[in-house]
Amino acid sequence: MNKKKNRVLTVSLAGGLIGMLFTNPRKALEDSIDKANGEGWNAIHVLPHSATNLFVTILKLTVLICTLGLWTWGAGYMVLLEREVE
C-alpha cells in the first residue's frame, strides 16, 4: 500500500531596492517547483508567505535601514509538496 508524504518548501525573495529591481517572483517560484519535481515531489498548494512575527518584522526593518533601503529579505511563498512512498 502506497502512502503520501508531504513537505513544505519555502521560497524566499529579496526585498528592498535590489529585490524590486532584480527579483522575479514567478521565476523563483517556478525554479523551486521544477527542482522539487525533479526530486519526485508534486506541488499541490502555494501560499504567499509573510512574516507575522513582530521580532522578525523589526529585524527586517533594521536591516533595510542599515543598508539604506538597498536590501532585506522579503516575503515569499510556501509550497505544499507531496509524493508517493512505499
TIROVEX-731605 format. One record per residue: residue in three letters; x, y negated, z of N, C-alpha, C, O in turn. Coordinates in steps of 0.2 Angstrom, whole numbers, plus 2048, in hexadecimal, padded with zeros to 3 digits. Each point is the difference from the previous one (the first is absolute). Layout:
residues N
ALAXYZXYZXYZXYZ
...
END
This chain:
residues 86
MET8048068007FC7FA8008047FA8008057FF804
ASN7FA7FC7F78047FA8007FD7FB8047FA7FF801
LYS80A7FD8037FE7FA8048037FA7FC8048007FC
LYS7F97FA8068037FA7FE8047FC8067FE801805
LYS8077FC7F98047FD8048007F87FE8007FF7FA
ASN7FF7FD80B8007F97FE8067FC803803802804
ARG7FE7F97F98067FB8017FE7F97FF7FC7FF7FB
VAL8067FC8097FF7F97FF8077FD7FD805801803
LEU7FA7FC7F78067FD7FD7FF7F88017FB7FE7FE
THR80A7FF8058007F88008047FD7FB8068027FF
VAL7F77FA7FD8037FC7FB8017F98027FB7FC801
SER80B8028018027F98028017FC7FB8048027FB
LEU7FA7F78058027FB7FB8047FB8047FF7FF806
ALA8057FD7F68037FA8027FC7FA8017FB8007FC
GLY8067FC8087FC7FA8018047FA7FF8068007FE
GLY7F77FA8038047FA7FF8017FE7F97FC8037FC
LEU8087F88038017FE7F98028057FB7FE8017FA
ILE8078038098038057FC7FB8067FE8008027FA
GLY7FC7FF80B7FB8057FF7FB7FE7FB7FD8047FB
MET8017F68057FB7FD7FB8038007F97FC8017FB
LEU80A7FE8048037FF7FA8028077FD7FF8017FA
PHE80480480A8038067FD7FC8068028028057FD
THR7F97FB8077FD8068027F98017FC7FC7FC7FF
ASN80480A7FE7FA8027FC7FC805804802806800
PRO7F97F88037FD8058057FD8077FC800805802
ARG7FD7FA7F87FE8057FC8068057FE7FF806801
LYS8067F77FD8068057FE803803806801806800
ALA7FF7F78068028038067FC806802802805802
LEU7F77FA7FE7FC8058028008067FB800806802
GLU8007F87F78008067FB8078048018008067FF
ASP8057F68028078048018008058068028057FF
SER7FB7F88067FF8058067FC8067FF801805802
ILE7F97F97FB7FC8067FF8038057FB7FF806800
ASP8047F77FA8038057FC8058048038018067FE
LYS8037F78078058048037FD806804802805800
ALA7F97F98047FC8058047FD8057FC800806802
ASN7FD7F87F87FE8057FB8058057FE7FF8067FF
GLY8077F88008068047FE8018058068038057FE
GLU7FC7F98088018058057FA804802800804805
GLY7FB7FC7F77FA8048017FA7FD8037FB804802
TRP8067F68007FA7FD8047FB7FC7FB8027FE7FB
ASN7F88028077FB7FC7FC7FD7FA8047FF801806
ALA8017FA7F87FD7FA8037F98008007FD8017FB
ILE8007FF80B7F88008007FD7FA8037FA7FF7FF
HIS80A7FC8047FD7FA8028067FB801805802802
VAL7F97F87FC8057FA8017FD7FB8047FA7FE7FE
LEU8097FF8077FE7FB8048057FA801806801800
PRO7F87F97FF8047FA8028038018077FC801804
HIS80A7FD7FD8038018078027F98028047FC7FC
SER7FA8028098027F98038028018077FD804804
ALA8077F87FF8028018077FB7FD8047FE7FA800
THR7FF80A8057FB7FE8058037FF8077FD7FE804
ASN80A8047FC8037FF8078027F98018047FD7FB
LEU7FB80080A8027F98018077FF8008037FB7FD
PHE8018098068078008018038007F98057FC7FE
VAL7F98097FE8028007F97FF7FA7FC8047FE7FC
THR7F67FF8057FE7FA7FC8057FA8028027FD7FC
ILE7FF80380B8057FA8028078027FD8037FB7FE
LEU7FF80B8028078027FE8007FE7F88057FD7FE
LYS7F68057FE8007FE7F98017F87FF8037FE7FC
LEU7F97FF8088007F87FF8077FE8028027FB7FD
THR8018078088077FE8028058027FB8047FB7FE
VAL7FB80A7FF8058027FA7FF7FB7FB8057FE7FC
LEU7F58018027FE7FC7FA8037F98028037FC7FB
ILE7FC80180B8037FA8028088007FF8037FB7FE
CYS80080A8058078008008038017F98067FE7FF
THR7F68047FC8038017F97FD7FA7FC8018007FA
LEU7FD7FB8097FD7FA7FD7FB8027FB7FF7FD7FA
GLY7FC8088077FB8027FC8028047FA7FB8027FC
LEU80B8008048028047FA7FE8088017FE8037FB
TRP80280080B7FF8078007FD8028078027FD805
THR7F98077FB7FE8048067FD8067FD7FF8017FA
TRP80080480A7FD8067FE7F87FE7FF7FE7FD805
GLY7FF8067F67F97FE7FF7FC806802802805803
ALA7F77FA7FB7FC8058018018067FB8068007FD
GLY7F68048028018057FB7FA8057FF7FA7FD801
TYR8078097FE7FB805800801806804806802801
MET7F58018018008078037FC8057FB7FB7FE7FE
VAL8098078007FD8057FB7FF806804805803803
LEU7F58007FD7FF8078028018057FB7FD8007FB
LEU8088058078028057FB7FE8068027FF801806
GLU7FF8047F67FF8078028038057FB8017FE7FA
ARG8008088088028057FC7FF8078037FE801806
GLU8018047F67FF8078028068038038057FF7FD
VAL7FA8058088058048047FD8078017FA800801
GLU80B8047FF7FD8078028008018077FE806802
END
